[in-house]
């Protein structure tokens, strides 16, 4: 398949070939949802934590002797049945929320999102986004040329284009992503996606699970 090739000023200068396996995959919302849920779960960190009897303070000595007091026998004030004792079966920070997803499934989900974005006209291929200096205004000007009303975009430059990564790091609603680090969350989050021409080849070469 072919699409328009743009320059930094959002002017069409040529045509460029795109790999069908990357940008011609059918839309699979169920798989995309599964990959998105897995990605969100894998970065989730447990916050709720209650102390069990091994973590609360005190309780080093038996409250009273085993026999002869007329009271129930107890071995430690850390017991969950004591006020101030440990909590039984409470939430702990050791809980793991990670979800495993097959590498091929993840790749198909990424291709599915790229294909959907491409068919909706939300992906533009740029000949070169190289800037002479890592200046915010230079990269911001490129983004505004493609999205004047909503200056928001996901930029996928070639891995060697270091100035773009540095210059876009502090632009609100703009993110630069390495072509070998694509993920469903970022692809869905940004309406406009700008892909450098050389990055297209990197994507096609790197993702070869299928």
N, CA, C and O of each residue as an XYZ file, in Angstrom:
840
protein
N       0.843     -1.188      0.000
C       0.000      0.000      0.000
C       0.883      1.244      0.000
O       2.024      1.210      0.459
N       0.343      2.334     -0.517
C       1.078      3.590     -0.571
C       0.305      4.681      0.148
O      -0.914      4.602      0.299
N       1.023      5.689      0.583
C       0.403      6.840      1.232
C       1.243      8.071      0.940
O       2.358      7.972      0.429
N       0.697      9.225      1.270
C       1.417     10.470      1.026
C       2.620     10.588      1.959
O       2.582     10.155      3.110
N       3.676     11.180      1.437
C       4.869     11.471      2.233
C       4.935     12.982      2.418
O       4.876     13.743      1.453
N       5.058     13.403      3.678
C       5.021     14.824      4.007
C       6.411     15.321      4.395
O       7.291     14.546      4.769
N       6.580     16.644      4.293
C       7.769     17.269      4.862
C       7.410     17.873      6.220
O       6.290     17.688      6.697
N       8.331     18.583      6.840
C       8.091     19.144      8.168
C       7.005     20.213      8.197
O       6.480     20.544      9.260
N       6.672     20.748      7.030
C       5.652     21.794      6.948
C       4.282     21.223      6.597
O       3.357     21.973      6.284
N       4.150     19.915      6.649
C       2.882     19.229      6.366
C       2.476     19.362      4.897
O       1.287     19.368      4.578
N       3.465     19.470      4.003
C       3.208     19.529      2.573
C       3.540     18.173      1.949
O       4.569     17.571      2.256
N       2.661     17.706      1.075
C       2.894     16.424      0.401
C       4.014     16.599     -0.621
O       3.952     17.476     -1.483
N       5.023     15.764     -0.515
C       6.176     15.874     -1.420
C       6.375     14.624     -2.270
O       7.087     14.661     -3.273
N       5.747     13.513     -1.870
C       5.972     12.270     -2.621
C       5.015     11.197     -2.097
O       4.144     11.471     -1.271
N       5.192      9.994     -2.584
C       4.466      8.831     -2.093
C       5.449      7.874     -1.435
O       6.631      7.862     -1.776
N       4.958      7.070     -0.488
C       5.825      6.123      0.192
C       5.091      4.793      0.356
O       3.883      4.759      0.586
N       5.839      3.709      0.233
C       5.284      2.373      0.389
C       5.233      1.999      1.873
O       6.183      2.239      2.618
N       4.120      1.414      2.283
C       3.964      0.944      3.656
C       3.753     -0.565      3.657
O       3.061     -1.089      2.784
N       4.338     -1.270      4.621
C       4.163     -2.734      4.675
C       2.729     -3.111      5.044
O       2.170     -2.607      6.019
N       2.150     -3.997      4.253
C       0.767     -4.423      4.493
C       0.613     -5.133      5.833
O      -0.425     -5.014      6.483
N       1.644     -5.871      6.251
C       1.539     -6.636      7.491
C       1.444     -5.737      8.717
O       0.957     -6.162      9.764
N       1.909     -4.492      8.591
C       1.885     -3.552      9.710
C       0.651     -2.659      9.650
O      -0.026     -2.454     10.657
N       0.366     -2.130      8.466
C      -0.699     -1.137      8.338
C      -1.941     -1.673      7.621
O      -2.863     -0.917      7.317
N      -1.958     -2.973      7.356
C      -3.119     -3.552      6.676
C      -3.776     -4.667      7.462
O      -4.466     -5.509      6.889
N      -3.565     -4.682      8.784
C      -4.171     -5.708      9.644
C      -5.616     -5.344      9.971
O      -5.939     -4.175     10.179
N      -6.465     -6.340     10.012
C      -7.873     -6.080     10.317
C      -8.039     -5.637     11.772
O      -7.248     -6.003     12.641
N      -9.063     -4.859     12.013
C      -9.327     -4.316     13.352
C      -9.844     -5.425     14.263
O     -10.812     -6.109     13.932
N      -9.192     -5.597     15.411
C      -9.554     -6.636     16.374
C      -9.734     -5.989     17.745
O      -8.799     -5.990     18.545
N     -10.914     -5.435     18.037
C     -11.098     -4.703     19.297
C     -10.927     -5.559     20.550
O     -10.456     -5.068     21.576
N     -11.305     -6.829     20.473
C     -11.174     -7.700     21.647
C      -9.712     -7.917     22.020
O      -9.348     -7.873     23.195
N      -8.885     -8.149     21.016
C      -7.458     -8.365     21.268
C      -6.794     -7.076     21.737
O      -5.941     -7.101     22.623
N      -7.182     -5.959     21.146
C      -6.630     -4.660     21.560
C      -6.984     -4.377     23.018
O      -6.146     -3.902     23.784
N      -8.225     -4.669     23.399
C      -8.651     -4.468     24.790
C      -7.852     -5.369     25.733
O      -7.464     -4.938     26.819
N      -7.607     -6.603     25.330
C      -6.838     -7.522     26.157
C      -5.402     -7.034     26.328
O      -4.859     -7.088     27.431
N      -4.788     -6.563     25.258
C      -3.420     -6.049     25.337
C      -3.356     -4.773     26.171
O      -2.400     -4.566     26.919
N      -4.370     -3.916     26.045
C      -4.407     -2.677     26.821
C      -4.553     -2.967     28.311
O      -3.858     -2.368     29.132
N      -5.451     -3.881     28.661
C      -5.647     -4.241     30.070
C      -4.379     -4.846     30.663
O      -4.035     -4.573     31.813
N      -3.686     -5.669     29.877
C      -2.455     -6.288     30.363
C      -1.375     -5.236     30.595
O      -0.650     -5.299     31.588
N      -1.266     -4.278     29.694
C      -0.251     -3.232     29.849
C      -0.512     -2.379     31.085
O       0.414     -2.043     31.823
N      -1.774     -2.033     31.305
C      -2.129     -1.223     32.475
C      -1.889     -2.014     33.760
O      -1.389     -1.472     34.745
N      -2.250     -3.300     33.742
C      -2.074     -4.127     34.937
C      -0.604     -4.326     35.271
O      -0.241     -4.415     36.444
N       0.247     -4.398     34.247
C       1.661     -4.677     34.471
C       2.425     -3.500     35.076
O       3.532     -3.679     35.584
N       1.850     -2.310     35.027
C       2.504     -1.162     35.660
C       1.799     -0.769     36.958
O       2.174      0.207     37.608
N       0.787     -1.527     37.323
C       0.042     -1.214     38.544
C       0.851     -1.620     39.775
O       1.426     -2.707     39.826
N       0.885     -0.741     40.747
C       1.605     -1.019     41.987
C       0.606     -1.048     43.144
O      -0.226     -0.148     43.260
N       0.676     -2.065     43.997
C      -0.254     -2.139     45.132
C       0.020     -1.035     46.144
O       1.169     -0.812     46.526
N      -1.021     -0.348     46.578
C      -0.891      0.732     47.542
C      -1.410      0.332     48.921
O      -0.798      0.655     49.938
N      -2.533     -0.367     48.948
C      -3.122     -0.758     50.230
C      -2.261     -1.820     50.906
O      -1.853     -2.794     50.274
N      -1.988     -1.624     52.197
C      -1.176     -2.598     52.931
C      -1.550     -2.569     54.405
O      -1.569     -1.511     55.035
N      -1.842     -3.727     54.938
C      -2.115     -3.860     56.375
C      -1.040     -4.729     57.002
O      -0.533     -5.651     56.362
N      -0.689     -4.442     58.251
C       0.354     -5.191     58.939
C      -0.222     -6.473     59.544
O      -1.262     -6.459     60.203
N       0.473     -7.559     59.304
C       0.063     -8.803     59.945
C       0.766     -8.917     61.299
O       1.470     -7.995     61.711
N       0.584    -10.012     61.973
C       1.107    -10.145     63.335
C       2.627    -10.115     63.401
O       3.191     -9.873     64.468
N       3.288    -10.353     62.295
C       4.754    -10.307     62.300
C       5.295     -8.892     62.126
O       6.488     -8.661     62.322
N       4.432     -7.938     61.761
C       4.886     -6.587     61.471
C       4.524     -5.562     62.549
O       5.188     -4.532     62.662
N       3.487     -5.829     63.338
C       3.112     -4.864     64.367
C       4.136     -4.895     65.502
O       4.831     -5.890     65.707
N       4.208     -3.789     66.227
C       5.192     -3.696     67.304
C       4.676     -4.341     68.579
O       3.474     -4.555     68.737
N       5.605     -4.652     69.497
C       5.232     -5.262     70.774
C       5.074     -6.762     70.668
O       5.379     -7.374     69.644
N       4.583     -7.342     71.762
C       4.286     -8.770     71.741
C       5.480     -9.670     71.916
O       5.413    -10.855     71.589
N       6.574     -9.136     72.424
C       7.743     -9.990     72.599
C       7.639    -10.903     73.810
O       8.363    -11.892     73.923
N       6.738    -10.560     74.703
C       6.591    -11.337     75.932
C       5.166    -11.871     76.037
O       4.218    -11.208     75.616
N       5.019    -13.054     76.593
C       3.701    -13.635     76.806
C       2.916    -12.731     77.778
O       3.434    -12.386     78.840
N       1.662    -12.339     77.427
C       0.915    -11.385     78.266
C       0.808    -11.814     79.727
O       1.016    -11.001     80.628
N       0.493    -13.051     79.962
C       0.446    -13.607     81.314
C       0.728    -15.094     81.224
O       0.746    -15.681     80.142
N       0.941    -15.675     82.364
C       1.307    -17.098     82.349
C       0.166    -17.947     81.811
O      -0.993    -17.533     81.787
N       0.531    -19.139     81.384
C      -0.418    -20.011     80.698
C      -1.572    -20.432     81.603
O      -2.720    -20.461     81.160
N      -1.285    -20.761     82.871
C      -2.313    -21.300     83.751
C      -2.394    -20.504     85.060
O      -1.463    -19.795     85.441
N      -3.526    -20.646     85.721
C      -3.661    -20.125     87.064
C      -4.236    -18.726     87.184
O      -4.461    -18.265     88.303
N      -4.481    -18.034     86.091
C      -5.001    -16.656     86.189
C      -6.515    -16.594     86.021
O      -7.137    -15.587     86.359
N      -7.100    -17.651     85.506
C      -8.535    -17.634     85.246
C      -8.882    -16.978     83.920
O     -10.053    -16.928     83.543
N      -7.906    -16.486     83.225
C      -8.171    -15.846     81.934
C      -7.769    -16.774     80.782
O      -7.050    -17.757     80.960
N      -8.263    -16.420     79.606
C      -7.932    -17.232     78.434
C      -6.438    -17.175     78.161
O      -5.787    -16.165     78.426
N      -5.907    -18.251     77.636
C      -4.470    -18.308     77.354
C      -4.148    -17.514     76.085
O      -4.856    -17.604     75.082
N      -3.070    -16.738     76.152
C      -2.608    -15.949     75.008
C      -1.091    -16.014     74.955
O      -0.412    -16.072     75.981
N      -0.589    -16.004     73.750
C       0.856    -16.061     73.591
C       1.478    -14.731     73.190
O       2.672    -14.516     73.400
N       0.666    -13.822     72.604
C       1.217    -12.550     72.150
C       0.097    -11.541     71.957
O      -1.012    -11.897     71.559
N       0.395    -10.280     72.242
C      -0.587     -9.219     71.997
C      -0.616     -8.834     70.518
O      -1.383     -7.961     70.113
N       0.217     -9.485     69.725
C       0.188     -9.240     68.275
C      -0.926    -10.038     67.591
O      -1.179     -9.849     66.401
N      -1.565    -10.891     68.304
C      -2.617    -11.726     67.733
C      -3.727    -10.861     67.121
O      -4.060     -9.819     67.688
N      -4.306    -11.260     65.988
C      -5.378    -10.484     65.356
C      -6.603    -10.269     66.244
O      -7.385     -9.355     65.982
N      -6.791    -11.064     67.264
C      -7.976    -10.884     68.105
C      -7.759     -9.831     69.176
O      -8.678     -9.504     69.927
N      -6.542     -9.297     69.248
C      -6.244     -8.234     70.207
C      -6.367     -6.869     69.512
O      -6.075     -6.735     68.324
N      -6.798     -5.877     70.269
C      -6.822     -4.517     69.767
C      -5.367     -4.053     69.566
O      -4.536     -4.161     70.467
N      -5.087     -3.537     68.361
C      -3.720     -3.139     68.037
C      -2.873     -4.279     67.522
O      -1.692     -4.099     67.224
N      -3.467     -5.443     67.415
C      -2.723     -6.582     66.890
C      -2.695     -6.579     65.368
O      -3.213     -5.666     64.725
N      -2.096     -7.592     64.814
C      -2.002     -7.694     63.360
C      -3.345     -7.958     62.714
O      -4.275     -8.441     63.361
N      -3.440     -7.639     61.438
C      -4.672     -7.847     60.670
C      -4.581     -9.164     59.932
O      -3.582     -9.457     59.275
N      -5.636     -9.957     60.046
C      -5.665    -11.244     59.347
C      -6.330    -11.093     57.980
O      -7.409    -10.510     57.875
N      -5.705    -11.603     56.962
C      -6.255    -11.652     55.593
C      -6.507    -10.264     55.000
O      -7.401    -10.111     54.168
N      -5.743     -9.256     55.408
C      -5.894     -7.922     54.848
C      -5.095     -7.752     53.575
O      -4.299     -8.623     53.226
N      -5.294     -6.629     52.861
C      -4.512     -6.382     51.637
C      -3.053     -6.116     51.973
O      -2.747     -5.479     52.981
N      -2.166     -6.601     51.137
C      -0.733     -6.405     51.363
C      -0.068     -5.896     50.093
O      -0.577     -6.081     48.988
N       1.070     -5.256     50.271
C       1.816     -4.703     49.143
C       2.524     -5.779     48.333
O       3.136     -5.484     47.306
N       2.443     -7.006     48.783
C       3.100     -8.100     48.072
C       2.246     -8.648     46.931
O       2.700     -9.511     46.180
N       1.020     -8.158     46.795
C       0.139     -8.667     45.748
C       0.673     -8.279     44.378
O       1.116     -7.148     44.179
N       0.635     -9.199     43.445
C       1.138     -8.976     42.094
C      -0.047     -8.903     41.131
O      -0.859     -9.825     41.062
N      -0.138     -7.791     40.385
C      -1.237     -7.595     39.442
C      -0.839     -7.919     38.008
O      -1.661     -7.808     37.099
N       0.412     -8.319     37.796
C       0.926     -8.531     36.449
C       0.108     -9.570     35.694
O      -0.335    -10.573     36.254
N      -0.078     -9.298     34.406
C      -0.822    -10.201     33.522
C       0.085    -10.550     32.345
O       0.679     -9.665     31.728
N       0.186    -11.826     32.041
C       1.037    -12.247     30.926
C       0.221    -12.280     29.638
O      -0.900    -12.789     29.607
N       0.799    -11.732     28.588
C       0.161    -11.790     27.286
C       1.174    -12.281     26.267
O       2.331    -11.862     26.284
N       0.752    -13.144     25.405
C       1.627    -13.723     24.400
C       2.234    -12.641     23.510
O       1.562    -11.674     23.151
N       3.506    -12.810     23.158
C       4.210    -11.814     22.353
C       3.550    -11.602     20.992
O       3.467    -10.473     20.508
N       3.085    -12.679     20.382
C       2.425    -12.553     19.085
C       1.095    -11.819     19.206
O       0.723    -11.041     18.327
N       0.386    -12.072     20.292
C      -0.886    -11.376     20.509
C      -0.655     -9.875     20.684
O      -1.396     -9.053     20.146
N       0.378     -9.538     21.440
C       0.706     -8.128     21.651
C       1.059     -7.449     20.333
O       0.652     -6.314     20.084
N       1.812     -8.142     19.497
C       2.204     -7.565     18.217
C       1.009     -7.367     17.302
O       0.891     -6.331     16.648
N       0.122     -8.349     17.251
C      -1.073     -8.215     16.412
C      -1.928     -7.047     16.894
O      -2.505     -6.320     16.086
N      -2.009     -6.868     18.212
C      -2.778     -5.748     18.764
C      -2.176     -4.414     18.323
O      -2.909     -3.489     17.972
N      -0.847     -4.309     18.342
C      -0.173     -3.078     17.907
C      -0.440     -2.821     16.428
O      -0.762     -1.698     16.038
N      -0.306     -3.860     15.606
C      -0.570     -3.712     14.176
C      -2.030     -3.346     13.922
O      -2.333     -2.568     13.017
N      -2.922     -3.904     14.715
C      -4.348     -3.619     14.553
C      -4.640     -2.144     14.818
O      -5.402     -1.513     14.085
N      -4.028     -1.600     15.871
C      -4.232     -0.175     16.184
C      -3.617      0.704     15.102
O      -4.238      1.676     14.672
N      -2.403      0.375     14.655
C      -1.765      1.150     13.597
C      -2.605      1.138     12.319
O      -2.751      2.165     11.656
N      -3.147     -0.013     11.985
C      -3.973     -0.127     10.779
C      -5.255      0.680     10.902
O      -5.682      1.328      9.946
N      -5.874      0.639     12.090
C      -7.104      1.406     12.309
C      -6.821      2.902     12.240
O      -7.580      3.654     11.630
N      -5.735      3.329     12.861
C      -5.359      4.736     12.823
C      -5.047      5.173     11.389
O      -5.399      6.280     10.982
N      -4.396      4.311     10.642
C      -4.044      4.641      9.261
C      -5.297      4.777      8.399
O      -5.416      5.713      7.608
N      -6.221      3.848      8.555
C      -7.463      3.910      7.768
C      -8.322      5.109      8.146
O      -9.101      5.595      7.327
N      -8.185      5.591      9.384
C      -8.942      6.767      9.837
C      -8.241      8.078      9.502
O      -8.740      9.153      9.833
N      -7.085      7.992      8.847
C      -6.364      9.197      8.459
C      -5.657      9.898      9.595
O      -5.425     11.105      9.529
N      -5.309      9.159     10.643
C      -4.666      9.757     11.809
C      -3.163      9.499     11.855
O      -2.497      9.882     12.817
N      -2.629      8.855     10.825
C      -1.187      8.597     10.748
C      -0.618      9.324      9.540
O      -1.130      9.202      8.427
N       0.445     10.079      9.771
C       1.142     10.773      8.689
C       2.597     10.311      8.677
O       3.238     10.219      9.724
N       3.104     10.027      7.495
C       4.502      9.631      7.349
C       5.285     10.857      6.904
O       4.967     11.471      5.886
N       6.309     11.208      7.671
C       7.115     12.398      7.409
C       8.485     11.968      6.888
O       9.109     11.045      7.412
N       8.931     12.659      5.848
C      10.211     12.307      5.224
C      11.346     12.372      6.236
O      12.136     11.435      6.345
N      11.432     13.474      6.978
C      12.466     13.624      8.004
C      12.006     14.652      9.019
O      11.540     15.735      8.666
N      12.146     14.293     10.290
C      11.811     15.218     11.360
C      13.076     15.692     12.084
O      13.011     16.180     13.213
N      14.200     15.545     11.434
C      15.466     15.946     12.045
C      15.496     17.452     12.289
O      15.110     18.241     11.427
N      15.956     17.834     13.467
C      16.115     19.249     13.812
C      17.573     19.489     14.169
O      18.253     18.621     14.717
N      18.037     20.698     13.841
C      19.450     21.009     14.047
C      19.829     21.025     15.513
O      20.940     20.644     15.880
N      18.889     21.473     16.364
C      19.144     21.562     17.795
C      17.988     20.952     18.568
O      16.867     20.919     18.059
N      18.224     20.469     19.782
C      17.121     19.924     20.592
C      16.304     21.039     21.233
O      16.250     21.163     22.456
N      15.666     21.851     20.383
C      14.885     22.986     20.845
C      13.393     22.647     20.778
O      12.900     22.092     19.796
N      12.700     23.001     21.853
C      11.277     22.709     21.935
C      10.496     23.372     20.809
O       9.597     22.756     20.236
N      10.827     24.619     20.484
C      10.057     25.357     19.480
C      10.150     24.711     18.100
O       9.218     24.821     17.303
N      11.262     24.039     17.810
C      11.417     23.405     16.505
C      10.476     22.212     16.349
O       9.806     22.073     15.326
N      10.431     21.367     17.350
C       9.538     20.202     17.302
C       8.087     20.637     17.449
O       7.203     20.078     16.801
N       7.837     21.630     18.296
C       6.475     22.139     18.465
C       5.935     22.696     17.155
O       4.747     22.561     16.861
N       6.812     23.325     16.361
C       6.387     23.850     15.062
C       5.977     22.752     14.107
O       5.034     22.918     13.333
N       6.686     21.614     14.154
C       6.323     20.481     13.296
C       4.956     19.933     13.688
O       4.117     19.659     12.829
N       4.741     19.778     14.989
C       3.465     19.238     15.470
C       2.313     20.161     15.092
O       1.263     19.695     14.651
N       2.503     21.454     15.262
C       1.437     22.413     14.948
C       1.130     22.462     13.456
O       0.004     22.770     13.064
N       2.104     22.165     12.639
C       1.864     22.158     11.196
C       0.890     21.051     10.797
O       0.128     21.190      9.840
N       0.928     19.946     11.551
C       0.038     18.829     11.241
C      -1.267     18.861     12.027
O      -2.254     18.255     11.608
N      -1.287     19.553     13.148
C      -2.490     19.580     13.996
C      -2.628     20.949     14.642
O      -2.333     21.120     15.825
N      -3.077     21.918     13.862
C      -3.186     23.288     14.355
C      -4.253     23.416     15.447
O      -4.056     24.115     16.441
N      -5.392     22.726     15.246
C      -6.486     22.854     16.205
C      -6.182     22.125     17.504
O      -6.480     22.628     18.587
N      -5.597     20.960     17.398
C      -5.263     20.172     18.591
C      -3.780     19.811     18.543
O      -3.427     18.751     18.026
N      -2.908     20.667     19.070
C      -1.467     20.387     19.033
C      -1.095     19.230     19.950
O      -0.438     19.412     20.975
N      -1.526     18.052     19.561
C      -1.247     16.842     20.335
C      -0.843     15.754     19.360
O      -1.503     15.554     18.340
N       0.224     15.057     19.661
C       0.684     14.039     18.721
C       1.646     13.074     19.382
O       2.336     13.402     20.347
N       1.668     11.872     18.826
C       2.676     10.880     19.178
C       3.679     10.868     18.035
O       3.322     10.602     16.887
N       4.928     11.154     18.353
C       5.977     11.199     17.344
C       6.791      9.917     17.414
O       7.248      9.517     18.485
N       6.969      9.277     16.259
C       7.778      8.062     16.194
C       8.925      8.336     15.225
O       8.836      8.000     14.044
N      10.001      8.943     15.721
C      11.150      9.232     14.853
C      12.067      8.015     14.748
O      11.875      7.015     15.440
N      13.048      8.116     13.885
C      14.041      7.055     13.810
C      14.867      7.052     15.094
O      14.974      8.073     15.772
N      15.439      5.921     15.418
C      16.167      5.786     16.676
C      17.363      6.728     16.764
O      17.781      7.098     17.861
N      17.911      7.113     15.628
C      19.097      7.973     15.621
C      18.759      9.458     15.759
O      19.655     10.285     15.930
N      17.498      9.791     15.688
C      17.088     11.200     15.738
C      16.963     11.653     17.196
O      15.858     11.886     17.684
N      18.079     11.773     17.875
C      18.094     12.050     19.309
C      17.542     13.433     19.659
O      16.936     13.606     20.716
N      17.745     14.411     18.786
C      17.288     15.761     19.099
C      15.776     15.849     19.251
O      15.274     16.624     20.066
N      15.055     15.061     18.474
C      13.592     15.073     18.573
C      13.144     14.515     19.913
O      12.223     15.051     20.529
N      13.781     13.450     20.373
C      13.428     12.858     21.667
C      13.651     13.879     22.792
O      12.810     14.023     23.679
N      14.768     14.571     22.750
C      15.084     15.532     23.804
C      14.179     16.755     23.741
O      13.712     17.235     24.773
N      13.931     17.257     22.543
C      13.165     18.490     22.399
C      11.684     18.304     22.720
O      11.023     19.251     23.146
N      11.160     17.108     22.525
C       9.722     16.881     22.738
C       9.390     16.447     24.164
O       8.218     16.288     24.505
N      10.402     16.257     24.989
C      10.164     15.706     26.322
C       9.371     16.638     27.233
O       8.735     16.179     28.182
N       9.400     17.942     26.955
C       8.686     18.875     27.826
C       7.565     19.619     27.101
O       7.143     20.689     27.540
N       7.087     19.057     25.998
C       5.957     19.653     25.284
C       4.673     18.968     25.760
O       4.557     17.747     25.657
N       3.719     19.725     26.273
C       2.468     19.111     26.742
C       1.734     18.406     25.596
O       1.678     18.912     24.476
N       1.181     17.247     25.894
C       0.367     16.479     24.954
C       1.156     15.985     23.742
O       0.573     15.656     22.708
N       2.472     15.934     23.871
C       3.331     15.410     22.803
C       4.300     14.412     23.409
O       4.878     14.657     24.467
N       4.471     13.299     22.740
C       5.389     12.281     23.233
C       6.147     11.664     22.072
O       5.575     11.420     21.009
N       7.430     11.412     22.271
C       8.246     10.709     21.282
C       8.441      9.273     21.726
O       8.715      9.001     22.895
N       8.299      8.366     20.787
C       8.371      6.944     21.114
C       9.298      6.253     20.129
O       9.194      6.441     18.917
N      10.206      5.449     20.669
C      11.123      4.695     19.819
C      10.328      3.692     18.982
O       9.398      3.074     19.500
N      10.666      3.516     17.710
C       9.915      2.572     16.862
C       9.973      1.128     17.354
O       9.151      0.304     16.953
N      10.936      0.817     18.216
C      11.023     -0.535     18.762
C      10.334     -0.661     20.113
O      10.406     -1.708     20.756
N       9.666      0.408     20.545
C       8.993      0.401     21.853
C       7.513      0.743     21.730
O       6.937      1.343     22.638
N       6.907      0.375     20.636
C       5.490      0.683     20.433
C       4.637     -0.078     21.444
O       4.951     -1.204     21.829
N       3.552      0.565     21.861
C       2.625     -0.079     22.782
C       1.214      0.417     22.504
O       1.017      1.512     21.976
N       0.250     -0.395     22.862
C      -1.157     -0.101     22.556
C      -1.633      1.163     23.259
O      -2.376      1.952     22.674
N      -1.218      1.367     24.505
C      -1.694      2.512     25.282
C      -1.332      3.841     24.626
O      -2.194      4.704     24.465
N      -0.077      4.013     24.249
C       0.344      5.275     23.639
C      -0.265      5.459     22.252
O      -0.609      6.578     21.871
N      -0.400      4.380     21.504
C      -0.984      4.488     20.163
C      -2.448      4.908     20.222
O      -2.926      5.624     19.342
N      -3.154      4.471     21.246
C      -4.557      4.844     21.396
C      -4.734      6.212     22.040
O      -5.724      6.898     21.788
N      -3.789      6.601     22.855
C      -3.922      7.835     23.634
C      -3.870      9.085     22.765
O      -4.578     10.056     23.033
N      -3.040      9.070     21.727
C      -2.845     10.251     20.901
C      -3.605     10.117     19.585
O      -3.528      9.094     18.905
N      -4.341     11.173     19.244
C      -5.141     11.138     18.019
C      -4.262     11.185     16.778
O      -4.493     10.446     15.822
N      -3.247     12.057     16.791
C      -2.359     12.207     15.636
C      -1.047     11.461     15.875
O      -0.441     11.571     16.941
N      -0.624     10.708     14.874
C       0.633      9.969     14.961
C       1.502     10.358     13.776
O       1.098     10.218     12.621
N       2.702     10.849     14.073
C       3.662     11.225     13.049
C       4.805     10.221     13.054
O       5.507     10.069     14.053
N       4.983      9.543     11.935
C       6.016      8.517     11.841
C       7.056      8.955     10.817
O       6.722      9.274      9.675
N       8.299      8.967     11.230
C       9.373      9.298     10.293
C       9.555      8.144      9.305
O       9.374      6.978      9.657
N       9.905      8.475      8.096
C      10.022      7.476      7.023
C      10.939      6.325      7.406
O      10.601      5.162      7.186
N      12.097      6.639      7.978
C      13.040      5.580      8.351
C      12.508      4.717      9.486
O      12.904      3.559      9.619
N      11.611      5.271     10.310
C      11.056      4.506     11.420
C      10.106      3.419     10.933
O       9.926      2.405     11.607
N       9.496      3.624      9.767
C       8.590      2.610      9.208
C       9.350      1.316      8.952
O       8.869      0.230      9.275
N      10.539      1.437      8.371
C      11.375      0.259      8.108
C      11.804     -0.393      9.414
O      11.865     -1.619      9.501
N      12.104      0.413     10.432
C      12.510     -0.138     11.734
C      11.378     -0.935     12.364
O      11.610     -1.997     12.942
N      10.165     -0.433     12.257
C       9.003     -1.146     12.801
C       8.823     -2.474     12.093
O       8.612     -3.502     12.737
N       8.905     -2.457     10.779
C       8.701     -3.676      9.997
C       9.777     -4.717     10.279
O       9.492     -5.914     10.298
N      11.018     -4.269     10.499
C      12.123     -5.206     10.760
C      12.100     -5.727     12.192
O      12.435     -6.885     12.441
N      11.703     -4.869     13.137
C      11.779     -5.263     14.554
C      10.653     -6.208     14.953
O      10.887     -7.172     15.682
N       9.448     -5.947     14.490
C       8.303     -6.777     14.903
C       8.100     -7.893     13.889
O       7.461     -7.721     12.851
N       8.668     -9.038     14.232
C       8.604    -10.174     13.306
C       8.123    -11.428     14.019
O       8.526    -12.537     13.667
N       7.254    -11.259     15.031
C       6.741    -12.430     15.767
C       5.821    -13.263     14.901
O       5.649    -14.458     15.139
N       5.218    -12.625     13.880
C       4.324    -13.361     12.994
C       4.753    -13.132     11.545
O       4.131    -13.664     10.625
